[in-house]
Structures are given as C-alpha cells and as structure tokens.
C-alpha cells in the first residue's frame, strides 16, 4: 500500500535510503553511494523536466531520459567507467523497484534500458611467497615503533589468515582478544559468519597486545593508531603500499588482495567452493567461483613456463 505522506521525489528517495539502512542493513559506504546516485538522478530529472519532481512524476520516467542521464554521467567533468555506469543503472532500478512495491508507482519504461557490456574481472591475489613477504616485511620498517610493527603484522595476518575485509578486521574490539578458535564476523549487509583462527593469527594478535601502550576498555577498538585512536583503513592501505614498494610487488598487491589470496590458496590446497563461500561470507556461489578461474589461470601459466615443449 502506498504511503500517503510521500508526495515528492525527494521524500521517496529518503524513504528508500531509510529502507536500505534499516531493513536491508547495507554498509554505510554502500548507502552513501546509493544516496549520491539517487540525488544526481533526481537533479537530472529536475533540470530535464524544468522543476521539482513529485512521486507520481517518477512513474512517467522514459527510457530515453534514463539513457540521457547515463550519457551525462559518462561524459561529464568526472566521467564514469562502464562498470560505474552499470552500478548507477542498477541503483536506479533498485530505487524504482522500491517505488513500485512500496509506493504503487511503477516505471515500466525502465525495463527498456540496457547497461554497458562489462568484461568480468578476476580477483588478483598475491602468491604464497609474496603474502609471506608482506607479513615479514612489517618488522623491517625503521620508522615504526616495535608495537606499531607488531600491529601492522597482526592486521595483515588477520586479513590473510582469516580472509577478512579491512573493515571486518578493524571492527574487532578488545574483548575479542585473545582470539578464540573462531571469530564471529559481521560482514556486508550485516551478515554474520564464523572465521576459523589459525595459531599464527592468534600469536600475531597476542604479540601486538603485549606491546601496544594504550589502556583499552572491553568495547574499545582492538587496533590503535599511533596517537591512540582507532586504526583506520587508510593506514592499512598506505602500509601495504609502502611494503609492496620495498618488495617490488605490483600495484595489485593491496590489503584486499590478501583476502583474495586466502581464497585462492585454499582452493589450490583442495578446499571445496562451498566451504570457501562460507568462509568469505559470499551471498552467491557465483562470486566464489571466480577463484576457480584464477586457479586455472595459474596452472596454465605454470604449465607454459615449465613444460619443455611450451
């Protein structure tokens, strides 16, 4: 049933974002991206149609108008790549789907719009030796205090040893340590999964805790910045950038690549896809299946390098 209090397009957008935040429980960054896409879309319609839009006006959106908006996003001051255009169209469709279900305001012409063709990209993991090198190189930074080096090693060991995203690793609090046999991780969309903890991961976190100088309460962030505040993702990204520069690794060696490496190395050791899906917290098995292509590509590369008839 339509909400009689929703009369303007701006109110409809606010209702959709509230739905995404509280019912779908999307991550803050995703929510911010959807809000930005929605505001730009409504601003385009206002310019194109010559004034503020009502909720009912959104049901008359034409395929040509949506295509014109996407063309504008692709050729403006900050042009979007094909993948970003596809994500923009997906968000607009989700918005109109919400208007159809909750506000009885369908936009049938939207079905006529097709997004750009996108070549699927494969995850880019680092090798086992490269992952080991990144972890060991944290101890070689002459500018870092011993506790900071131990902290960086603990964070990277968590990402690689448990397959965590940066946000998941940095969300740990003091009461989570010493780490148990498995970590309860809250991932994208508020989905919870269990991540087994290797002895090496537990030892790295214990070593950091033994050296870090700040008094921490049970609910305080486990990993701290140099001045005592919670450690942020930019520091982790900058640390890996510095480490890969010293090791001569490519730009694809990022903190998230350690998560990819966790999955690829498990697959290479014989783990099944369903188990890896659970460990990574993927909603769809098709997302996890990308790692089979990575593993196959590595096998072919090794074959071409080592076979005497290659």
Secondary structure, DSSP 8 states (H G I E B T S, - for coil): ---TT--BHHHHHHHHHHHHHHTS---HHHHHHHHHHHHHHHHHHHHHHTS--BHHHHTT--HHHHHHHHHHHHHSTT---HHHHHHHHHHHHHHHHHHHHHHS---GGGGG---------------HHHHHHHHHHGGG-TTS-HHHHHHHHHHHHHHHHH---HHHHHT-BGGG-S--SEEEEE-GGG-EEEEE--HHHHHHHHHHHHH--S---TTSBSSB-TTSSB--HHHHHHHHHHHHHHHT--TT--HHHHHHHHHHHHHHTT--HHHHHHHHT-S-HHHHTHHHHHHHHHHHHHHHHH-TT-
